[in-house]
Amino acid sequence: MARIVVDVMPKPEILDPQGKAIANELPRIGLDRFAGVRQGKRFELTVDGEATEDVLAQAREAAEKLLSNPVIEDVVRVAVLDEEH
């Protein structure tokens, strides 16, 4: 069994109020080394068997057509999840 990870982020020109709220809170808890935060979404797709190129292509299609809103989001990664991490 394999897992494919899909990461989706808001487009750079889209405001990210959740990311801004997190960025504002970090210094309050003593974490002041970060200049900004953008919050996105992560999906893990489980595959019976091996994650072949065909399966990855289907995952990319699912990411573009269903898992993201292309008006306000970019699919930034579709990859086989390393089982050791």
C-alpha positions in Angstrom: 0.0 0.0 0.0 1.3 3.4 -0.9 0.4 7.0 0.0 0.4 10.0 -2.1 0.6 13.5 -0.6 -1.1 16.5 -2.2 -0.3 20.0 -0.8 -2.5 22.9 -1.8 -1.7 26.6 -0.9 -3.5 29.8 -1.4 -2.3 31.8 -4.5 0.2 34.5 -3.5 -2.2 37.3 -4.3 -5.0 35.8 -2.1 -5.2 37.1 1.5 -4.5 34.5 4.1 -6.2 35.6 7.4 -5.4 32.4 9.2 -1.7 32.6 8.2 -1.6 36.2 9.3 -3.2 35.4 12.7 -0.6 32.6 13.3 2.2 34.9 12.2 1.0 37.6 14.7 0.8 35.0 17.5 4.2 33.4 17.1 6.2 36.3 18.7 3.7 36.3 21.7 4.8 32.7 22.5 8.5 33.5 22.1 8.9 32.3 18.5 10.2 35.4 16.7 12.3 34.0 13.9 9.5 33.8 11.3 8.7 36.6 8.8 5.4 35.2 7.7 3.0 32.3 7.6 0.8 30.9 4.8 -1.7 28.2 5.8 -2.6 25.5 3.2 -4.2 22.1 3.0 -2.6 18.6 2.8 -4.3 15.5 1.5 -3.1 11.9 1.8 -4.4 9.5 -0.8 -4.0 5.8 -0.1 -3.4 3.5 -3.0 -3.7 -0.3 -3.1 -0.4 -1.5 -4.5 2.3 0.6 -6.0 2.2 4.4 -6.7 2.9 4.1 -10.4 3.2 7.1 -12.8 -0.4 6.4 -13.9 -1.5 6.6 -10.3 0.4 9.8 -9.8 -1.2 11.3 -12.9 -4.6 10.5 -11.5 -3.7 12.1 -8.2 -2.6 15.2 -10.0 -5.9 15.3 -11.9 -7.8 14.8 -8.6 -5.8 17.6 -7.1 -6.6 20.0 -9.9 -10.3 19.1 -10.4 -11.4 18.2 -6.8 -8.9 18.9 -4.0 -8.2 22.5 -4.9 -10.1 25.6 -6.0 -8.0 26.8 -9.0 -9.4 30.4 -8.7 -7.7 30.9 -5.3 -5.4 28.0 -4.8 -2.3 26.3 -6.3 -1.4 22.7 -6.1 2.2 22.9 -5.0 3.1 19.2 -4.6 1.9 15.8 -5.6 4.3 13.1 -4.5 4.7 9.6 -3.0 4.9 9.9 0.7 8.1 8.5 2.2 6.9 5.8 4.6 9.9 6.4 6.9 8.7 9.9 7.9 
